[in-house]
Amino acid sequence: MSALARNTLGGATSPYLRQHADNPVHWQQWGQEALEWARERDVPILLSVGYSACHWCHVMAHESFEDEATAALMNENFVCIKVDREERPDLDAVYMNATVAMTGQGGWPMTCFLTPSAEPFYCGTYYPTVPRGGMPSFTQLLEAITDTWRGRRGEVEEASAAITAQLTANAAGVPGGQVVLDANLLDAAIVAALRDEDRDRGGFGAAPKFPPSALMEGLLRGYERSGDAKVLAAVERTAEAMARGGIYDQLGGGFARYSVDADWVVPHFEKMLYDNAQLLRAYAHLGRRTGSALAIRVAEETVEFLLRDLRTESGCFASALDADTDGIEGLTYAWTPDELLSVLGFEDGVWAAGLLAVSSAGTFEAGTSVLQLPADPEDPARWDSVRSRLFEARSARPQPGRDDKVVTAWNGLAVTALAEAGAGLGRPEWVEAAAHCARTLLGEHLVDGRLRRASLGGVVGDAAAVLDDHGALAVGLLALHQATGDLEWLTRAEELIDLAIAHFADPEEPGSWFDTADDAEALITRPRDPFDGATPSGASTMAEALLAAAALAGPERSARYAAAAADTLDRGVLLLARAARSAGHWLAVAEASVRGPIQVAVSMTGDGAGLLEAARREAPGGAVVIGGAPDTSPLLADRPLVDGEPAAYVCRGFVCDRPVTGAEELRGLLGVHAP
């Protein structure tokens, strides 16, 4: 019997894979050895893709993968491969495209049947243990696939060849030169996005509702440019609705993945690092621009959540908290009125129930409620006491599992958010937390000069980093360079950007990027998806890195980065013109580009911090702001003090204003619209 005829997930660096190490299924990790075993046995591959915080992944695992009879069918007739979509986004992208092409929709768990050559011939998502709603049971599907493989192999080969050809055809890059990037395009994209706004409930589209993190940032930058009050109002409506709803953890801070309803009341309870990092950036920016106490509070509490609940021993951040606790959704988070009374006593319990929208009818399941905060409490001190006691009581409950996997790209998003929020809101300890994380990533995830995707417990995985890992970490390092003035962060960002250009840029189509490196494992297609999703696309993230680096780097690199940024945006803006809601991060980067981007260099000695703080507070999103002694970084070269006083030099692209020495003069030069 082959050594592969057993479950081999126990040594994986993915917590999701380890969750399946005790299944009776002979799960394999993706690799040539498993593919070769399928060829030797002449059986199909059953590819199961999910992630640790996925509720329905847990359901299917419990119903099917833990069942001895189902596992026996799987082991006898398939080579079974389990993939963590967060660790291998390249595999997830290829086979998700196949699933959508075959079924019209996707999601996780994803269940794909492949030939031994890894070509898909049948794909789906969750399958129940009994037939339901026109869907076959999982065992019925296994038997049907086995019969088809053995008796109608020609049909299988025909289907796999057709879908592979379609995937290859769809993998072409977005054409350039179709749309001109200017203020008119940005205004039209914003109008298009706002058509889908739910003005009554906040957010965009219908239920389920996902936090529009990148789009909020893009719209806020659009408001800073145009001064259009309608744009700011849309951002504020969404920000307030989410912050007051059940999707936001009113006791512990941080946002859940999405709301199952249109009112943001009942969340799908997993908390993802990438959501909270992007939302921290947007709320901190909104608070800095408008002075909103709500936005600033949410930013502060989200940082508390990140540092308390997601920070690992290394100083980086875990991927997620699970949707379930002991197999039950919402067990940690939902409350009844009696539970409030038990923790708080009668008077505070009744007061808290009214404040947090907890009633005997309940808003969730079995008469429980997810806490909301429809209005600010009239007695803040009482609320602080109640919140603290409820959080302490909740902490004694069973807690959701944590996926400790450290993903490079998502930690890059966290580094950016912490550095920007810390600099803009005057919280240097947040900047230091970002720097600690960045040092760990550079020390552990760079192996032999190349970046890796993820690590667990300080042990880096084998999976190579993809494009968004390079782009997001580079953006974070550039944010740290601006927040600290440390030239080392700029140098390391340039190294990453140069790596990305060398291995991910399409040499045949300037401005087009592949999501996997030119020397990465060859899949049936080489994925490249420019659309922004739950996280910014690799291409839009690289555009952001290139745009900022062009403003911060020395002359030689600056010109090269500026040309690459322009080429990348030349293609990306087509998405803004055609599908603005799916291009929120493209909008944010394009807004920065149209404004120059704005560069603010504050030449100063030790007593010039006030002018630098004003620059960080007043500059629009996407602006580049650096401070320090003259000639200590490329942007400060040949920019002296003025009459011995700190001076701010403001440029847009290649055009510069005269230096100013006062905060009010600087505000006037920046030309930012504010409420």
C-alpha positions as CSV (number, residue, x, y, z in Angstrom):
1,M,0.0,0.0,0.0
2,S,1.3,3.5,-0.9
3,A,2.5,5.7,1.9
4,L,-0.1,8.1,0.6
5,A,-3.0,5.8,1.6
6,R,-3.4,7.7,4.8
7,N,-4.2,11.2,6.0
8,T,-1.0,13.3,5.7
9,L,-2.3,16.7,7.0
10,G,-0.8,16.5,10.5
11,G,2.4,18.2,9.4
12,A,0.7,21.0,7.5
13,T,1.5,24.7,8.3
14,S,-2.2,25.5,7.8
15,P,-4.5,25.3,10.8
16,Y,-7.4,24.6,8.4
17,L,-5.6,21.5,7.0
18,R,-4.7,20.4,10.5
19,Q,-8.4,20.6,11.4
20,H,-8.8,17.7,9.0
21,A,-5.8,15.6,10.1
22,D,-8.0,13.2,12.1
23,N,-10.6,12.7,9.3
24,P,-10.8,9.1,8.1
25,V,-10.4,10.5,4.6
26,H,-6.9,10.0,3.2
27,W,-6.4,13.7,2.7
28,Q,-3.2,14.8,0.8
29,Q,-1.7,18.2,0.5
30,W,-1.5,19.6,-3.0
31,G,1.7,18.6,-4.7
32,Q,3.3,16.6,-7.5
33,E,3.3,13.4,-5.3
34,A,-0.4,13.5,-4.9
35,L,-1.0,14.2,-8.6
36,E,1.3,11.3,-9.5
37,W,-0.6,9.0,-7.2
38,A,-3.8,9.8,-9.1
39,R,-2.1,9.0,-12.3
40,E,-0.8,5.7,-11.0
41,R,-4.2,4.7,-9.6
42,D,-6.0,6.1,-12.7
43,V,-8.6,7.8,-10.5
44,P,-10.0,11.3,-10.4
45,I,-8.8,13.9,-7.9
46,L,-11.4,15.1,-5.4
47,L,-10.2,18.7,-4.5
48,S,-11.8,20.3,-1.4
49,V,-11.0,23.9,-0.8
50,G,-12.0,25.9,2.2
51,Y,-10.6,27.9,5.2
52,S,-10.6,27.7,8.9
53,A,-13.3,30.3,9.7
54,C,-15.8,29.0,7.2
55,H,-19.1,27.8,8.8
56,W,-20.3,25.6,6.0
57,C,-16.8,24.1,5.6
58,H,-17.2,22.9,9.2
59,V,-20.7,21.6,8.5
60,M,-19.6,19.5,5.5
61,A,-16.6,18.2,7.4
62,H,-18.8,17.0,10.2
63,E,-21.4,15.6,8.0
64,S,-19.2,13.9,5.4
65,F,-15.5,14.0,6.0
66,E,-15.8,12.6,9.6
67,D,-18.1,9.8,8.4
68,E,-16.4,6.5,8.0
69,A,-18.7,5.2,5.2
70,T,-18.4,8.4,3.2
71,A,-14.6,8.5,3.7
72,A,-14.4,4.9,2.5
73,L,-16.1,5.9,-0.8
74,M,-13.7,8.8,-1.2
75,N,-10.6,6.8,-0.4
76,E,-11.5,3.9,-2.7
77,N,-12.4,6.0,-5.8
78,F,-10.4,9.2,-5.6
79,V,-7.2,10.9,-4.5
80,C,-8.5,13.4,-2.0
81,I,-6.6,16.7,-1.8
82,K,-7.4,19.4,0.8
83,V,-6.4,23.0,0.2
84,D,-6.5,26.1,2.4
85,R,-7.6,28.9,0.1
86,E,-5.8,31.4,2.2
87,E,-2.5,29.6,1.9
88,R,-2.9,28.8,-1.8
89,P,-4.9,31.7,-3.4
90,D,-3.5,30.6,-6.8
91,L,-5.2,27.2,-6.7
92,D,-8.3,28.7,-5.2
93,A,-8.5,31.3,-8.0
94,V,-8.1,28.7,-10.8
95,Y,-10.7,26.3,-9.6
96,M,-13.1,29.0,-8.3
97,N,-13.1,30.3,-11.9
98,A,-13.9,26.8,-13.1
99,T,-16.7,26.4,-10.5
100,V,-18.3,29.8,-11.5
101,A,-18.0,28.9,-15.1
102,M,-19.8,25.5,-14.6
103,T,-22.4,26.6,-12.0
104,G,-22.8,30.3,-12.3
105,Q,-21.8,30.9,-8.7
106,G,-19.0,30.1,-6.3
107,G,-18.2,29.8,-2.6
108,W,-16.7,27.7,0.1
109,P,-16.4,24.8,0.7
110,M,-15.5,24.3,-2.9
111,T,-15.7,20.8,-4.2
112,C,-14.0,20.0,-7.6
113,F,-13.4,16.8,-9.5
114,L,-10.2,16.8,-11.6
115,T,-8.5,14.5,-14.0
116,P,-5.0,13.3,-12.8
117,S,-3.7,16.1,-15.0
118,A,-5.5,18.6,-12.7
119,E,-8.1,19.6,-15.3
120,P,-11.5,20.2,-13.7
121,F,-14.5,18.3,-15.2
122,Y,-17.2,18.8,-12.4
123,C,-17.3,21.5,-9.8
124,G,-19.6,22.6,-7.0
125,T,-19.6,23.9,-3.4
126,Y,-21.3,22.4,-0.4
127,Y,-23.1,19.0,-0.7
128,P,-25.5,17.7,2.0
129,T,-25.7,14.2,3.3
130,V,-29.2,13.8,1.9
131,P,-30.7,15.2,-1.3
132,R,-32.0,18.7,-0.7
133,G,-33.6,21.3,-2.9
134,G,-32.7,19.6,-6.1
135,M,-29.1,19.0,-4.9
136,P,-27.8,15.4,-4.8
137,S,-26.3,14.1,-1.6
138,F,-22.6,14.0,-1.4
139,T,-22.5,10.2,-1.6
140,Q,-24.8,10.2,-4.6
141,L,-22.4,12.7,-6.3
142,L,-19.4,10.5,-5.5
143,E,-21.1,7.4,-6.9
144,A,-22.2,9.3,-10.1
145,I,-18.7,10.8,-10.7
146,T,-17.1,7.3,-10.2
147,D,-19.5,5.7,-12.6
148,T,-18.9,8.4,-15.2
149,W,-15.1,8.1,-14.8
150,R,-15.2,4.4,-15.3
151,G,-17.8,4.1,-18.0
152,R,-17.8,7.4,-19.9
153,R,-14.2,8.5,-19.8
154,G,-14.6,10.3,-23.2
155,E,-17.2,12.6,-21.8
156,V,-14.9,13.4,-18.9
157,E,-12.0,14.3,-21.1
158,E,-14.2,16.3,-23.4
159,A,-15.6,18.3,-20.5
160,S,-12.2,18.9,-18.9
161,A,-10.7,20.0,-22.2
162,A,-13.5,22.5,-22.8
163,I,-13.4,24.1,-19.4
164,T,-9.6,24.3,-19.4
165,A,-9.8,26.0,-22.8
166,Q,-12.4,28.5,-21.5
167,L,-10.3,29.2,-18.4
168,T,-7.2,29.9,-20.6
169,A,-9.2,32.2,-22.9
170,N,-10.5,34.1,-19.9
171,A,-7.0,34.6,-18.4
172,A,-6.1,37.3,-20.8
173,G,-5.2,40.7,-19.4
174,V,-7.3,43.8,-19.3
175,P,-6.6,45.9,-22.4
176,G,-5.0,49.3,-21.9
177,G,-5.6,52.6,-23.7
178,Q,-9.4,52.3,-23.5
179,V,-10.2,55.0,-21.0
180,V,-8.6,58.3,-20.0
181,L,-7.8,58.6,-16.3
182,D,-9.0,62.1,-15.2
183,A,-11.4,63.7,-12.8
184,N,-14.3,63.2,-15.1
185,L,-13.8,59.4,-15.1
186,L,-13.5,59.4,-11.3
187,D,-16.7,61.4,-10.9
188,A,-18.5,59.0,-13.3
189,A,-17.3,56.0,-11.4
190,I,-18.4,57.5,-8.1
191,V,-21.9,58.2,-9.5
192,A,-22.1,54.7,-10.7
193,A,-21.1,53.2,-7.4
194,L,-23.5,55.4,-5.5
195,R,-26.4,54.2,-7.6
196,D,-26.2,50.9,-5.6
197,E,-26.2,52.6,-2.2
198,D,-28.8,51.6,0.3
199,R,-29.5,55.1,1.6
200,D,-31.9,53.9,4.3
201,R,-29.7,51.2,5.8
202,G,-26.2,52.1,4.7
203,G,-23.9,50.0,2.5
204,F,-24.4,48.9,-1.1
205,G,-26.7,46.3,-2.6
206,A,-29.0,43.9,-0.8
207,A,-28.5,41.2,1.8
208,P,-26.1,39.6,2.5
209,K,-24.1,42.8,3.0
210,F,-20.3,42.9,3.1
211,P,-18.3,45.9,4.4
212,P,-17.3,47.9,1.4
213,S,-13.9,48.7,2.9
214,A,-11.9,49.7,-0.1
215,L,-14.8,51.5,-1.7
216,M,-15.3,53.6,1.4
217,E,-11.6,54.7,1.2
218,G,-12.0,55.5,-2.5
219,L,-15.1,57.5,-2.0
220,L,-13.6,59.4,0.9
221,R,-10.7,60.4,-1.3
222,G,-13.1,61.4,-4.0
223,Y,-14.9,63.7,-1.5
224,E,-11.5,65.2,-0.5
225,R,-10.9,66.1,-4.2
226,S,-14.4,67.2,-5.2
227,G,-16.0,68.5,-2.1
228,D,-19.2,66.8,-3.1
229,A,-21.2,66.5,0.1
230,K,-23.3,63.6,-1.3
231,V,-20.2,61.4,-1.5
232,L,-19.2,62.1,2.1
233,A,-22.8,61.5,3.3
234,A,-22.7,58.1,1.6
235,V,-19.5,57.1,3.4
236,E,-20.8,58.4,6.7
237,R,-24.1,56.5,6.4
238,T,-22.3,53.3,5.7
239,A,-19.7,53.8,8.4
240,E,-22.4,54.6,11.1
241,A,-24.7,51.8,10.1
242,M,-22.0,49.2,10.4
243,A,-20.6,50.7,13.6
244,R,-24.0,50.6,15.3
245,G,-25.1,47.2,14.0
246,G,-24.4,43.7,15.0
247,I,-21.7,43.2,12.4
248,Y,-19.6,45.3,14.7
249,D,-18.6,43.8,18.1
250,Q,-19.9,46.4,20.5
251,L,-18.0,44.9,23.4
252,G,-14.7,43.8,22.0
253,G,-14.3,45.9,18.8
254,G,-13.7,44.6,15.4
255,F,-16.0,43.6,12.5
256,A,-17.5,40.3,11.5
257,R,-17.1,39.1,7.9
258,Y,-20.6,40.2,6.7
259,S,-24.2,40.7,7.7
260,V,-26.8,38.1,6.7
261,D,-29.5,40.8,6.6
262,A,-29.8,44.3,5.0
263,D,-29.8,46.1,8.4
264,W,-26.3,44.9,9.5
265,V,-28.0,43.2,12.5
266,V,-27.0,39.6,12.4
267,P,-23.4,38.8,11.3
268,H,-21.8,35.7,9.9
269,F,-19.6,35.7,13.0
270,E,-16.1,35.0,11.7
271,K,-13.7,38.0,12.1
272,M,-11.1,38.3,9.4
273,L,-7.8,40.2,9.6
274,Y,-8.2,41.6,6.1
275,D,-11.6,43.1,6.8
276,N,-10.5,44.7,10.0
277,A,-7.2,46.1,8.6
278,Q,-9.0,47.7,5.7
279,L,-11.8,49.0,7.9
280,L,-9.3,50.5,10.4
281,R,-7.8,52.4,7.5
282,A,-11.1,53.7,6.3
283,Y,-12.5,54.7,9.8
284,A,-9.2,56.3,10.9
285,H,-9.2,58.3,7.6
286,L,-12.9,59.3,8.1
287,G,-12.2,60.3,11.7
288,R,-9.1,62.3,10.8
289,R,-11.0,64.1,8.0
290,T,-14.3,64.9,9.8
291,G,-13.4,64.7,13.5
292,S,-16.2,62.1,13.9
293,A,-16.1,60.8,17.4
294,L,-17.8,57.6,16.3
295,A,-15.2,57.0,13.5
296,I,-12.3,57.6,15.9
297,R,-13.8,55.4,18.6
298,V,-14.3,52.5,16.1
299,A,-10.7,53.0,14.9
300,E,-9.4,52.8,18.4
301,E,-11.5,49.8,19.3
302,T,-10.5,48.0,16.1
303,V,-6.9,48.5,17.0
304,E,-7.6,47.1,20.4
305,F,-9.2,44.1,18.9
306,L,-6.3,43.5,16.5
307,L,-3.7,43.8,19.3
308,R,-5.6,41.8,21.9
309,D,-7.2,39.0,19.9
310,L,-5.3,38.6,16.6
311,R,-1.7,39.5,17.5
312,T,0.5,36.4,17.6
313,E,3.7,35.9,19.7
314,S,5.7,37.0,16.7
315,G,4.0,40.4,16.7
316,C,2.2,39.7,13.5
317,F,-1.5,39.0,13.1
318,A,-3.5,35.8,12.9
319,S,-5.8,35.3,9.9
320,A,-9.2,35.0,11.6
321,L,-11.4,34.1,14.4
322,D,-13.8,31.2,13.7
323,A,-17.5,31.7,12.8
324,D,-18.4,28.9,15.3
325,T,-17.7,28.2,18.9
326,D,-17.9,24.5,19.8
327,G,-19.7,24.0,16.5
328,I,-22.4,26.6,17.3
329,E,-22.6,29.9,15.4
330,G,-22.8,33.0,17.6
331,L,-22.4,31.1,20.9
332,T,-19.8,33.5,22.2
333,Y,-21.6,36.7,21.1
334,A,-25.4,36.4,21.5
335,W,-27.3,37.4,24.6
336,T,-30.7,37.1,26.2
337,P,-32.2,39.8,28.6
338,D,-31.9,37.3,31.5
339,E,-28.1,37.0,30.8
340,L,-27.7,40.7,30.9
341,L,-29.6,40.9,34.2
342,S,-27.4,38.1,35.6
343,V,-24.2,39.9,34.8
344,L,-25.2,43.5,35.4
345,G,-28.0,43.3,38.0
346,F,-31.6,44.5,37.5
347,E,-31.2,48.3,36.9
348,D,-28.1,48.1,34.7
349,G,-29.4,45.0,33.0
350,V,-32.6,46.7,31.9
351,W,-30.8,49.8,30.9
352,A,-28.3,47.8,28.8
353,A,-31.1,45.7,27.2
354,G,-32.7,48.9,25.9
355,L,-29.4,50.4,24.8
356,L,-28.2,47.3,23.0
357,A,-31.5,46.3,21.4
358,V,-31.8,43.0,23.4
359,S,-35.4,41.8,23.8
360,S,-37.2,38.6,24.7
361,A,-38.1,38.1,21.0
362,G,-34.4,38.1,20.0
363,T,-32.7,39.2,16.8
364,F,-30.8,35.9,16.3
365,E,-31.6,32.3,17.2
366,A,-33.6,30.8,20.1
367,G,-34.5,34.1,21.6
368,T,-31.0,35.5,21.7
369,S,-29.8,38.8,20.3
370,V,-26.7,40.2,18.7
371,L,-25.7,43.4,20.5
372,Q,-26.3,46.6,18.6
373,L,-25.8,50.2,19.6
374,P,-28.4,52.2,17.8
375,A,-27.6,55.5,19.6
376,D,-24.8,56.8,21.8
377,P,-25.5,56.3,25.5
378,E,-26.5,59.4,27.4
379,D,-24.4,58.3,30.3
380,P,-20.9,57.4,28.8
381,A,-19.4,56.5,32.2
382,R,-22.2,54.0,32.9
383,W,-21.8,52.5,29.4
384,D,-18.1,52.1,30.0
385,S,-18.8,50.2,33.2
386,V,-21.5,48.0,31.5
387,R,-19.4,47.3,28.5
388,S,-16.4,46.3,30.7
389,R,-18.5,43.9,32.8
390,L,-20.2,42.3,29.8
391,F,-16.9,41.8,28.0
392,E,-15.4,40.2,31.1
393,A,-18.4,37.9,31.4
394,R,-18.2,37.1,27.7
395,S,-14.5,36.3,28.0
396,A,-15.4,33.5,30.4
397,R,-17.6,31.9,27.8
398,P,-16.2,29.3,25.3
399,Q,-14.3,31.3,22.6
400,P,-14.1,30.8,18.9
401,G,-11.0,29.1,17.5
402,R,-8.3,31.3,16.0
403,D,-6.5,30.6,12.7
404,D,-2.9,31.5,13.7
405,K,-1.6,31.4,10.2
406,V,0.2,34.7,9.4
407,V,-0.6,35.7,5.8
408,T,1.9,38.1,4.2
409,A,-0.6,40.2,2.2
410,W,-3.1,40.6,5.1
411,N,-0.4,41.5,7.5
412,G,0.7,44.0,5.0
413,L,-2.8,45.6,5.0
414,A,-2.6,45.7,8.8
415,V,0.9,47.3,8.7
416,T,-0.5,50.0,6.4
417,A,-3.6,50.7,8.5
418,L,-1.7,50.8,11.8
419,A,1.0,53.1,10.4
420,E,-1.4,55.5,8.7
421,A,-3.8,55.6,11.6
422,G,-1.0,55.9,14.1
423,A,0.6,58.8,12.2
424,G,-2.7,60.6,11.4
425,L,-4.3,60.3,14.8
426,G,-1.1,60.8,16.9
427,R,-0.8,57.3,18.2
428,P,2.9,56.3,18.0
429,E,2.3,53.0,19.7
430,W,0.2,51.9,16.7
431,V,3.1,52.8,14.4
432,E,5.5,50.7,16.6
433,A,3.1,47.8,16.4
434,A,3.1,48.1,12.6
435,A,6.9,48.2,12.6
436,H,7.2,45.1,14.9
437,C,5.0,43.2,12.5
438,A,6.9,44.3,9.4
439,R,10.3,43.3,11.0
440,T,8.9,39.9,11.6
441,L,7.6,39.5,8.1
442,L,10.9,40.5,6.6
443,G,12.8,38.3,8.9
444,E,10.6,35.1,8.6
445,H,8.8,35.3,5.2
446,L,11.7,36.3,3.0
447,V,13.6,33.0,2.3
448,D,16.7,33.0,0.1
449,G,15.6,36.4,-1.4
450,R,12.1,35.4,-2.2
451,L,8.8,36.0,-0.4
452,R,6.6,33.3,1.0
453,R,2.8,33.4,1.5
454,A,2.3,32.4,5.1
455,S,3.8,31.0,8.3
456,L,2.5,29.3,11.4
457,G,4.1,29.5,14.8
458,G,7.3,31.1,13.3
459,V,7.6,28.2,10.7
460,V,7.2,29.5,7.2
461,G,5.2,27.5,4.7
462,D,6.4,26.2,1.3
463,A,3.8,28.2,-0.6
464,A,5.3,31.0,-2.6
465,A,4.0,34.5,-2.2
466,V,1.6,35.8,-4.9
467,L,1.3,39.3,-6.3
468,D,-0.8,40.8,-3.6
469,D,1.7,39.6,-0.9
470,H,4.4,41.7,-2.6
471,G,2.2,44.7,-3.2
472,A,0.5,44.9,0.2
473,L,3.8,44.4,2.1
474,A,5.5,47.1,0.0
475,V,2.7,49.5,0.6
476,G,3.0,48.8,4.3
477,L,6.7,49.4,4.3
478,L,6.2,52.7,2.5
479,A,3.6,53.7,5.1
480,L,6.2,53.0,7.8
481,H,8.8,55.0,6.0
482,Q,6.5,58.0,6.0
483,A,5.4,57.5,9.6
484,T,8.9,57.1,11.0
485,G,11.3,58.7,8.5
486,D,13.4,55.5,8.6
487,L,15.1,55.1,5.2
488,E,15.4,51.3,5.8
489,W,11.7,50.8,5.2
490,L,11.9,52.6,1.8
491,T,14.9,50.4,0.8
492,R,13.1,47.2,1.7
493,A,9.9,48.3,-0.1
494,E,11.9,49.0,-3.2
495,E,13.4,45.5,-3.1
496,L,9.9,43.9,-3.0
497,I,8.7,46.1,-5.8
498,D,11.7,45.1,-7.9
499,L,11.0,41.5,-7.2
500,A,7.4,41.9,-8.3
501,I,8.4,43.6,-11.5
502,A,10.9,40.9,-12.3
503,H,8.6,37.9,-11.6
504,F,4.9,39.0,-12.0
505,A,4.8,41.7,-14.6
506,D,3.6,40.6,-18.1
507,P,6.6,41.5,-20.4
508,E,4.2,41.3,-23.4
509,E,1.7,43.8,-22.0
510,P,3.1,46.6,-19.9
511,G,0.9,47.4,-16.9
512,S,-0.6,43.9,-16.8
513,W,0.3,41.6,-13.9
514,F,0.0,37.9,-13.2
515,D,-1.0,36.8,-9.8
516,T,1.7,34.1,-9.6
517,A,5.4,34.3,-10.3
518,D,7.0,33.3,-13.6
519,D,8.9,30.5,-11.8
520,A,6.0,29.4,-9.6
521,E,4.3,26.0,-9.9
522,A,2.6,25.7,-13.3
523,L,-1.1,25.3,-13.0
524,I,-3.6,24.7,-15.8
525,T,-3.7,28.4,-16.3
526,R,-1.6,31.2,-14.9
527,P,-4.1,33.3,-12.8
528,R,-4.5,37.0,-13.0
529,D,-7.6,38.7,-11.7
530,P,-7.6,42.5,-11.6
531,F,-10.9,42.9,-9.9
532,D,-11.0,44.0,-6.2
533,G,-12.8,41.5,-4.0
534,A,-12.8,41.1,-0.2
535,T,-9.2,42.2,-0.5
536,P,-7.6,44.5,-3.1
537,S,-6.5,42.8,-6.2
538,G,-2.8,42.2,-6.7
539,A,-2.7,44.5,-9.6
540,S,-4.4,47.5,-7.8
541,T,-2.2,46.9,-4.8
542,M,0.9,47.0,-7.0
543,A,-0.4,50.2,-8.6
544,E,-0.6,51.8,-5.1
545,A,2.9,50.6,-4.2
546,L,4.4,51.9,-7.5
547,L,2.6,55.3,-7.2
548,A,3.8,55.9,-3.6
549,A,7.3,54.6,-4.4
550,A,7.7,56.8,-7.4
551,A,7.1,59.8,-5.1
552,L,9.4,58.6,-2.4
553,A,12.3,56.9,-4.3
554,G,15.4,58.5,-5.7
555,P,15.4,59.7,-9.4
556,E,16.5,56.4,-11.1
557,R,13.9,54.2,-9.5
558,S,11.3,57.0,-9.4
559,A,11.0,57.3,-13.2
560,R,10.7,53.6,-13.6
561,Y,8.1,53.2,-10.9
562,A,6.1,56.1,-12.2
563,A,6.0,54.6,-15.7
564,A,4.9,51.2,-14.3
565,A,2.2,52.8,-12.2
566,A,0.9,54.8,-15.2
567,D,0.8,51.6,-17.3
568,T,-1.0,49.7,-14.6
569,L,-3.6,52.4,-14.0
570,D,-4.1,52.7,-17.8
571,R,-5.5,49.1,-17.6
572,G,-7.2,49.3,-14.2
573,V,-9.3,52.3,-14.9
574,L,-11.3,50.3,-17.5
575,L,-12.7,48.4,-14.5
576,L,-13.7,51.7,-12.9
577,A,-15.5,52.7,-16.1
578,R,-17.4,49.4,-16.3
579,A,-17.8,48.0,-12.8
580,A,-17.0,50.7,-10.2
581,R,-18.3,48.8,-7.2
582,S,-15.9,46.0,-7.9
583,A,-13.0,48.4,-8.2
584,G,-13.0,50.2,-4.9
585,H,-9.3,50.0,-4.4
586,W,-8.6,51.0,-8.0
587,L,-10.7,54.1,-7.2
588,A,-8.6,54.9,-4.2
589,V,-5.4,54.6,-6.1
590,A,-6.7,56.5,-9.1
591,E,-7.8,59.3,-6.9
592,A,-4.3,59.6,-5.5
593,S,-2.9,59.5,-9.1
594,V,-5.1,62.2,-10.5
595,R,-4.0,64.5,-7.6
596,G,-0.4,64.1,-8.4
597,P,-0.1,62.2,-6.1
598,I,0.3,65.0,-3.6
599,Q,3.7,65.0,-1.9
600,V,4.5,66.8,1.3
601,A,8.1,67.0,2.5
602,V,8.5,68.7,5.9
603,S,12.1,69.8,6.3
604,M,12.6,70.2,10.0
605,T,14.9,69.9,13.0
606,G,13.8,68.5,16.4
607,D,11.3,71.2,17.0
608,G,9.3,70.9,13.8
609,A,6.9,68.1,14.8
610,G,3.9,70.5,14.8
611,L,4.2,71.2,11.1
612,L,4.6,67.5,10.3
613,E,1.6,66.6,12.5
614,A,-0.4,69.2,10.6
615,A,0.6,67.6,7.3
616,R,-0.3,64.1,8.4
617,R,-3.6,65.4,9.8
618,E,-4.6,67.5,6.8
619,A,-3.2,65.6,3.8
620,P,-5.8,63.7,1.7
621,G,-5.8,59.9,1.5
622,G,-3.1,58.7,-0.9
623,A,-0.9,61.7,-0.4
624,V,2.8,61.0,0.4
625,V,4.0,62.8,3.6
626,I,7.6,62.6,4.9
627,G,9.4,64.6,7.6
628,G,12.9,64.8,8.7
629,A,16.1,66.8,8.5
630,P,17.1,68.1,5.1
631,D,18.6,65.6,2.7
632,T,17.9,62.5,4.9
633,S,15.6,60.9,2.3
634,P,15.1,61.3,-1.4
635,L,12.0,63.5,-1.0
636,L,13.8,65.8,1.4
637,A,16.8,66.2,-0.9
638,D,17.7,69.9,-1.5
639,R,14.8,71.1,0.6
640,P,16.3,73.2,3.4
641,L,14.8,74.9,6.3
642,V,13.4,78.4,5.6
643,D,15.1,81.1,7.7
644,G,16.0,78.4,10.2
645,E,12.3,77.3,10.6
646,P,10.7,74.0,9.6
647,A,9.3,74.2,6.1
648,A,6.7,72.2,4.2
649,Y,7.3,71.6,0.5
650,V,4.1,70.6,-1.4
651,C,4.2,69.1,-4.9
652,R,1.7,67.6,-7.3
653,G,3.4,65.3,-9.7
654,F,6.2,67.4,-11.2
655,V,4.8,70.8,-10.0
656,C,5.8,72.3,-6.7
657,D,4.5,75.2,-4.6
658,R,6.7,77.5,-2.6
659,P,7.6,76.2,0.8
660,V,5.5,77.3,3.7
661,T,6.2,77.4,7.4
662,G,2.7,77.6,9.0
663,A,0.0,75.0,9.4
664,E,-2.7,77.3,8.0
665,E,-0.6,78.0,4.9
666,L,0.0,74.3,4.5
667,R,-3.7,73.6,4.8
668,G,-4.5,76.1,2.0
669,L,-1.9,74.5,-0.3
670,L,-3.3,71.0,0.2
671,G,-6.7,72.2,-1.0
672,V,-8.6,69.4,0.8
673,H,-12.3,69.7,1.1
674,A,-13.5,69.2,4.7
675,P,-16.8,69.5,6.4
